Amino acid sequence: MWKEYLELWRDFIPQLIIVLTSLAAGIFWFLSSQVEISNNLDTIVAELQWASQLSSYAALSASVAAFFGIIRFIRKWL
């Protein structure tokens, strides 16, 4: 009984992490695309840095999702 329960969680947790980090990546990339760049040169740098930081969070989230996707693939097929 415990073995089936453990197997369920071993499959469920990586899949949950994949779904949540993929969703986070989509949200971060959407937010970074929605940053409005003003005409004021003083604020352009800060706005571009904010958009870049959001994109880096999205890339990190996508990397985590890919990593757990690889783990799930290896567990299932190898």
Contacts in CASP RR format, 6 or more apart in sequence:
PFRMAT RR
TARGET T0000
AUTHOR 0000-0000-0000
METHOD contacts of the structure
MODEL  1
MWKEYLELWRDFIPQLIIVLTSLAAGIFWFLSSQVEISNNLDTIVAELQW
ASQLSSYAALSASVAAFFGIIRFIRKWL
10 75 0 8 1.000
11 72 0 8 1.000
11 75 0 8 1.000
14 68 0 8 1.000
14 69 0 8 1.000
14 71 0 8 1.000
14 72 0 8 1.000
14 75 0 8 1.000
15 72 0 8 1.000
17 64 0 8 1.000
17 65 0 8 1.000
17 68 0 8 1.000
18 65 0 8 1.000
18 68 0 8 1.000
18 69 0 8 1.000
18 72 0 8 1.000
21 61 0 8 1.000
21 62 0 8 1.000
21 64 0 8 1.000
21 65 0 8 1.000
21 68 0 8 1.000
22 61 0 8 1.000
22 62 0 8 1.000
22 65 0 8 1.000
24 57 0 8 1.000
24 58 0 8 1.000
24 61 0 8 1.000
25 58 0 8 1.000
25 59 0 8 1.000
25 61 0 8 1.000
25 62 0 8 1.000
25 65 0 8 1.000
26 58 0 8 1.000
26 61 0 8 1.000
27 58 0 8 1.000
28 54 0 8 1.000
28 55 0 8 1.000
28 57 0 8 1.000
28 58 0 8 1.000
28 61 0 8 1.000
29 54 0 8 1.000
29 55 0 8 1.000
29 58 0 8 1.000
31 54 0 8 1.000
32 51 0 8 1.000
32 52 0 8 1.000
32 54 0 8 1.000
32 55 0 8 1.000
32 58 0 8 1.000
33 51 0 8 1.000
35 47 0 8 1.000
35 48 0 8 1.000
35 50 0 8 1.000
35 51 0 8 1.000
35 54 0 8 1.000
36 47 0 8 1.000
37 44 0 8 1.000
37 47 0 8 1.000
37 48 0 8 1.000
38 44 0 8 1.000
38 47 0 8 1.000
END
